[in-house]
Amino acid sequence: MREIELIEETDLEIPKGDLSEHLASAFYSDNRFELTSPPGQEQPYRLRSSGWVGHIPVADILAIVTPKVPIQSIFGMLEVAYKLKSFDFFEGETAVRNLEEIYERIAAVLAKRVNDRLRKGLYRSYIEHTDDLQYVRGRIDIRGNIRNALVGAPALRCHFEELTADLKDNAILLWALNVASRVGLQRENVSQEVRRAHRGLSGAVSLSPIAARDCVGQFYHRLNDDYQPMHGLARFLIEHAGPSAERGDREVLPFAVNMPDLFETFVAEWLRENLPEDLKVDPQYHAKLEANAELSFRIDLVLRDRRSGDAIAVLDTKYKLRELPSQADIQQVLAYAVEMGVDRAFLIYPRRIADPIQMKVGNIEVKTLGFDLSVLIEAAGEEFLASLVTAH
């Protein structure tokens, strides 16, 4: 498969003779990319990623988009955003070195945890069944047996409960491992661990497709509380696996991350865990507008007083590594503040801001804050939180 390499937030110039009409059309229609075609045959195409990094197959090209932020920062954001706590990697593993390794390492962690759980025994629960049996089991279904008698069926229709591991809790894990086993895991020890976990589950659990959203909102208690982090890992593997692609004589893991979405989710989850006790945050808040049509704002974050529930400020994440706030950015966050009836609005960028912009429009104060992804997340978070709490 032919490869092209891009750098995040940077245009790649491609001579028009090097990109067929078919491929140009494929990039035009793929919302992960922006392709512009200046007039004139001598002017090259300009290709740019729309916030995505990773290995992205487009038609018969593999677009490799390199992130500008450190790989460790991406991995740190994923840990927070997906609540992937207590990573127990294989002995001797070191820090993540490149984007390809992130998916593989998370697959390794899930497989290891599933194999640990298989040794202890899978979580099981009673499920009610109705079936025609040769003997009485559970409760007799009188109406069912009358129907059986009318058609001459000798079986007894019974309602009974059966203790089984064939539950959604385990089906989520099996599907995630199935997805991971079909992409290009490079290290043999990881592939073996994934296959072993897959085989162990397959004997007791039915394989059925699971959407990433189905990994969220399960009920946990003392018998299955260790499933919650495993479901977080499973959600990640399902959500970020793409169709198989090949490069040369080896498979390539088509793993892509939408950086603006990841940054927004990361900031929301980080604030959930680190805000002072008197504050809380509502992520992706939908504010319905008073209009003669169904219109609403989707506000990235609303900061609230925990006790009263009153809104204090609105926060809008902007994944821009270089640009200053645009007029549109400021207008957008001002509109959010007006709708929520607050007098403070913050624009949050993934970099250190040496000279934060601060302005007042009417009674609303707008300020830029940075969550610097070029340094350790713990240090960047402390600086970000100090600026936010002081400003609010």
C-alpha positions in Angstrom: 0.0 0.0 0.0 1.3 3.4 -1.0 2.0 5.7 2.0 1.9 9.4 2.4 3.2 11.1 5.6 1.7 14.3 7.1 2.4 16.3 10.3 -0.4 17.4 12.4 -1.7 21.0 11.7 0.7 21.2 8.7 -0.2 21.2 4.9 1.3 18.6 2.7 1.8 19.7 -0.9 1.1 16.9 -3.5 1.7 17.5 -7.2 -1.5 17.1 -9.1 0.0 14.4 -11.3 0.8 12.3 -8.2 -2.8 12.0 -7.1 -5.4 10.4 -9.3 -8.9 11.7 -9.6 -10.1 8.7 -7.7 -7.8 9.3 -4.8 -8.5 13.0 -4.8 -12.2 12.3 -4.6 -11.6 9.9 -1.7 -9.8 12.5 0.3 -12.4 15.1 -0.5 -15.2 12.9 0.8 -13.2 11.8 3.9 -14.0 14.2 6.8 -10.8 13.3 8.5 -8.9 15.3 5.9 -9.1 18.7 4.1 -7.9 18.7 0.5 -7.7 22.0 -1.5 -7.0 22.3 -5.1 -5.6 25.7 -6.2 -6.5 26.6 -9.8 -3.9 25.7 -12.4 -2.3 22.4 -13.2 1.0 23.6 -12.0 -0.3 24.3 -8.5 -0.1 21.3 -6.1 -2.9 19.9 -4.0 -2.7 20.9 -0.3 -3.7 18.1 2.1 -4.2 18.6 5.8 -5.5 16.4 8.6 -8.8 17.6 10.2 -7.6 17.0 13.8 -6.8 13.3 13.3 -3.4 11.6 13.9 -2.4 8.0 13.4 -2.5 5.5 10.5 -5.6 6.2 8.4 -6.4 4.1 5.2 -8.0 6.2 2.4 -8.8 4.2 -0.7 -5.5 2.4 -1.5 -3.3 5.0 0.3 -2.2 4.8 4.0 -2.0 8.3 5.4 0.4 8.5 8.3 -0.3 11.6 10.4 2.4 12.3 13.0 1.2 14.2 16.1 3.0 17.4 17.2 2.4 16.7 20.9 4.5 14.1 22.7 3.3 10.5 22.4 3.4 10.3 26.2 1.0 13.2 26.4 -1.4 11.4 24.1 -1.2 8.3 26.1 -1.7 10.3 29.3 -4.8 11.9 27.9 -6.2 8.5 26.9 -5.6 7.2 30.4 -7.6 10.0 31.9 -10.3 10.3 29.1 -11.0 6.5 29.2 -10.4 6.1 32.9 -7.7 3.5 32.2 -6.3 3.3 35.7 -3.5 1.1 37.1 -1.8 0.0 33.9 0.0 -3.3 34.6 2.2 -3.7 31.5 4.3 -6.8 30.8 7.4 -7.1 32.8 10.3 -5.2 31.2 8.2 -2.8 29.1 9.2 0.8 28.9 7.4 4.0 28.1 5.3 4.3 24.9 7.6 5.4 22.1 5.3 5.9 19.2 1.6 6.2 18.3 1.4 2.6 17.0 2.3 1.2 20.4 -0.7 2.8 22.2 -3.3 0.5 20.9 -1.2 -2.6 21.2 -0.3 -1.8 24.8 -4.0 -1.3 25.8 -4.8 -4.6 24.1 -2.0 -6.2 26.1 -3.4 -4.8 29.4 -7.0 -6.0 28.6 -5.8 -9.5 27.6 -3.7 -9.8 30.8 -6.6 -8.8 33.0 -9.0 -11.1 31.2 -6.6 -14.0 31.6 -6.3 -13.2 35.3 -10.1 -13.2 35.6 -10.4 -16.5 33.8 -8.1 -18.1 36.3 -10.3 -16.8 39.1 -13.5 -17.6 37.3 -15.7 -15.4 35.1 -18.5 -13.4 36.6 -21.7 -15.3 36.3 -25.3 -14.5 37.0 -28.7 -16.2 36.8 -30.7 -15.7 33.6 -34.3 -16.7 33.2 -35.0 -19.2 30.4 -38.2 -20.8 29.0 -37.7 -24.1 27.3 -39.4 -27.5 26.5 -37.9 -30.1 28.7 -38.3 -33.9 29.4 -38.5 -33.2 33.1 -39.8 -30.5 35.4 -37.3 -27.7 36.1 -38.2 -24.5 37.9 -41.8 -23.4 37.3 -44.2 -25.1 34.9 -45.6 -22.9 32.2 -49.3 -24.0 32.2 -50.3 -22.1 29.1 -47.3 -23.4 27.2 -48.0 -26.9 28.2 -51.6 -26.6 27.1 -50.4 -25.5 23.7 -47.9 -28.4 23.7 -50.7 -30.9 24.4 -52.9 -29.5 21.7 -50.2 -30.1 19.1 -49.2 -33.4 20.6 -45.8 -32.3 21.9 -44.7 -34.5 24.8 -42.3 -32.0 26.3 -42.9 -29.9 29.4 -42.7 -26.1 29.0 -40.8 -24.7 32.0 -39.5 -21.4 33.3 -36.2 -21.7 35.0 -33.1 -19.8 36.0 -29.6 -20.8 34.8 -26.3 -19.6 36.2 -24.2 -18.5 33.2 -21.2 -16.5 32.1 -22.9 -15.7 28.8 -23.6 -12.1 29.9 -23.1 -8.7 28.4 -20.3 -8.0 30.9 -18.2 -10.8 29.3 -19.5 -10.3 25.8 -18.0 -6.8 25.8 -14.6 -8.3 26.6 -14.8 -11.0 24.0 -15.8 -8.6 21.2 -13.0 -6.2 22.1 -10.4 -9.0 22.0 -11.9 -10.3 18.8 -11.4 -6.8 17.3 -7.9 -6.5 18.6 -7.0 -10.0 17.3 -7.9 -9.0 13.7 -5.7 -5.9 13.5 -2.0 -5.8 13.1 -0.5 -6.5 16.6 3.2 -6.5 16.0 4.6 -8.2 19.1 4.2 -11.9 19.4 3.9 -12.0 23.1 0.9 -9.6 22.9 -0.7 -11.5 20.1 -0.4 -14.8 22.1 -1.9 -13.1 25.2 -4.8 -11.8 23.2 -5.5 -15.1 21.5 -5.3 -17.0 24.9 -7.9 -14.6 26.4 -10.1 -14.8 23.4 -10.0 -18.6 23.5 -10.8 -18.6 27.2 -13.9 -16.5 26.8 -15.1 -18.2 23.6 -15.8 -21.4 25.5 -18.4 -19.7 27.7 -19.5 -16.5 26.0 -21.3 -16.0 22.7 -19.6 -13.7 20.2 -21.8 -10.8 19.1 -21.0 -7.3 17.8 -20.7 -4.6 20.6 -20.6 -0.9 19.9 -18.2 1.3 21.9 -21.1 3.1 23.5 -22.4 -0.2 24.9 -19.3 -0.5 27.1 -20.5 2.4 29.2 -23.2 2.4 31.9 -23.0 -1.2 33.0 -24.0 -2.1 36.6 -21.1 -2.9 38.9 -21.1 -4.4 42.4 -18.7 -6.3 44.6 -18.8 -9.4 42.4 -17.9 -7.6 39.1 -16.3 -4.3 40.2 -13.0 -5.3 38.4 -15.0 -5.3 35.1 -15.4 -1.5 35.1 -11.7 -0.8 34.1 -11.8 -3.7 31.7 -14.8 -2.2 30.0 -13.0 1.1 29.7 -10.1 -0.7 27.9 -12.6 -2.6 25.7 -14.3 0.6 24.8 -11.0 2.1 23.7 -10.1 -1.0 21.5 -13.5 -1.1 19.8 -13.7 2.7 19.2 -10.2 3.1 17.7 -9.9 0.0 15.5 -10.3 0.6 11.8 -10.5 -1.7 8.8 -7.4 -3.8 8.2 -4.7 -2.3 6.1 -1.4 -3.8 4.8 2.0 -2.2 4.3 4.5 -4.3 2.4 4.7 -7.7 3.9 3.2 -6.9 7.3 -0.1 -5.7 8.6 -0.4 -2.1 9.9 -2.6 -1.2 12.7 -5.0 1.4 11.3 -5.2 3.3 14.5 -6.5 6.9 14.5 -7.2 9.4 17.2 -9.4 12.6 16.9 -7.3 15.0 18.9 -9.9 17.8 19.4 -12.4 15.2 20.7 -9.7 13.5 22.9 -8.6 16.9 24.3 -12.2 17.9 25.2 -12.9 14.5 26.9 -9.5 14.6 28.7 -10.0 18.1 30.1 -13.6 17.1 31.3 -12.4 13.9 33.0 -9.4 15.6 34.5 -11.5 18.4 36.0 -13.9 15.8 37.4 -11.1 14.2 39.3 -9.2 17.4 40.4 -11.6 20.3 40.9 -11.9 21.6 44.5 -14.8 20.0 46.5 -17.0 23.0 46.1 -17.0 22.9 42.3 -18.2 20.4 39.7 -18.2 20.3 35.9 -20.9 19.3 33.4 -19.4 18.1 30.1 -21.1 18.4 26.7 -24.0 20.4 28.2 -26.9 20.9 25.8 -28.6 24.3 26.3 -31.9 24.4 24.4 -32.4 27.8 22.8 -35.7 29.8 22.8 -36.4 29.7 19.1 -39.2 28.7 16.6 -37.1 25.6 15.7 -35.3 22.8 17.6 -32.0 24.6 18.2 -29.5 24.1 21.0 -25.9 24.9 22.0 -23.5 22.0 22.9 -21.2 23.6 25.4 -18.0 21.7 26.1 -18.0 22.3 29.8 -20.1 24.2 32.4 -18.5 24.9 35.7 -21.0 24.8 38.6 -21.2 25.4 42.3 -21.5 21.8 43.7 -23.9 22.8 46.6 -26.3 25.0 44.7 -25.9 23.6 41.2 -25.7 27.2 39.8 -23.6 27.7 36.7 -20.4 29.8 37.4 -18.6 29.8 34.1 -18.5 28.2 30.6 -15.3 26.5 29.2 -14.7 25.8 25.6 -11.7 23.6 24.5 -9.9 24.6 21.4 -7.3 22.1 20.1 -5.0 24.6 18.4 -1.3 24.3 18.9 -0.2 27.5 17.4 -3.0 29.9 16.4 -4.2 32.7 18.7 -7.9 32.8 19.6 -9.9 33.7 16.5 -12.8 36.1 16.5 -15.1 33.2 16.0 -13.7 31.4 19.1 -14.5 34.5 21.2 -17.9 35.0 19.8 -18.8 31.4 20.3 -17.8 31.3 24.0 -19.5 34.7 24.6 -22.8 33.3 23.2 -22.4 30.3 25.6 -21.9 32.6 28.5 -25.0 34.7 27.6 -27.1 31.6 27.3 -26.0 30.2 30.6 -26.3 33.6 32.4 -22.7 33.6 33.7 -20.1 36.4 33.6 -17.0 34.3 33.0 -15.9 32.4 29.9 -12.7 30.5 29.3 -11.0 29.3 26.1 -8.7 26.3 26.9 -5.8 25.5 24.6 -3.4 22.5 24.6 -0.3 24.6 25.1 1.3 27.0 27.6 0.1 30.6 27.0 2.8 33.1 28.0 0.5 36.1 27.7 -3.1 35.0 28.3 -5.7 37.1 26.5 -8.2 38.7 28.9 -11.1 40.9 27.8 -14.4 42.1 28.9 -17.5 42.3 26.7 -20.4 43.9 28.5 -20.4 42.1 31.9 -18.7 38.9 30.6 -15.0 38.4 31.1 -13.3 36.1 28.6 -9.9 34.6 29.3 -7.6 32.1 27.6 -6.1 29.3 29.7 -3.5 26.6 28.7 -3.3 22.9 29.5 0.2 22.4 28.3 0.6 19.0 26.6 4.3 19.5 26.0 5.2 18.7 29.6 4.1 16.1 32.1 0.4 16.1 32.5 0.6 16.3 36.3 2.6 19.5 36.2 0.5 21.0 33.4 -2.7 20.1 35.3 -1.6 21.9 38.5 -0.8 25.1 36.5 -4.0 24.9 34.6 -6.1 24.3 37.7 -4.4 27.2 39.6 -5.2 29.6 36.7 -8.8 28.4 36.5 -9.5 28.6 40.2 -7.9 32.0 40.6 -9.8 33.3 37.6 -13.2 32.0 38.6 
